[in-house]
Amino acid sequence: MVEPYLILTRHKGEGQISTRIDDIEKSRQSMIIQSTYQIHVLMESFKERLGLEEFSSLLYEAGYRSGKESAILTYNYLNNNESDFWDFWIKAVEETGGGWFKVLNLDLDDEKKKAKLRIKNSFLTRHLKKSNNPSCWYISGYFNGTLEAVWGADLVTREKKCESMGDPYCEFHTEGY
């Protein structure tokens, strides 16, 4: 049996963190579960129709909104404890949690409002052919939204290395503007 992963839900405005599939039903949230390959096929179709620039902006914005909302929910649930938040965040996004990727390194500088995230086996690059451009726009936006929610600062995140470009890992750099 596949072990269910952590699920963030919003029920009547209250944040909950759950490890039980029953709680998805209780949350009354609609969910779609797809394989990473199915997501890749969907993304390729959108990219062909929208063009790379529009498609990458769309995914970054979707990731940003999702990251910010889930960070606010989780941060509040953890009583605004930043250390607990990042421990939880890593467990939730890793392959043993949500299955997004493996965190190799996370450097956070709260004072300077700078961060660097290094990951491997991103769900966005697992089925991609080699590319000349970074491909993890959703993760870039998600990480940016998460950091903005936790730090309360205006930030921008850029992917500097990507497995889809032949790099051994994906790397994201965040800083204030």
Buried (B, 14 or more C-beta within 10 A) or exposed (E): EEEEBBBBBBEEEEBBBBEEEEBBEEBEEEEEEEEBEEBBEEBBEEBEEBEEEEBBEBBBBBBBEBBBBBBBBBBEBBEEEEEBBBEBBBBBBBBEBBEBBBBBEBEBEEEEBBBBBBBBBBBBBBBBEEBEEBBBBBBBBBBBBBBBBBBEBEBEBEBEBBBBBEBEBBBBBBBEE
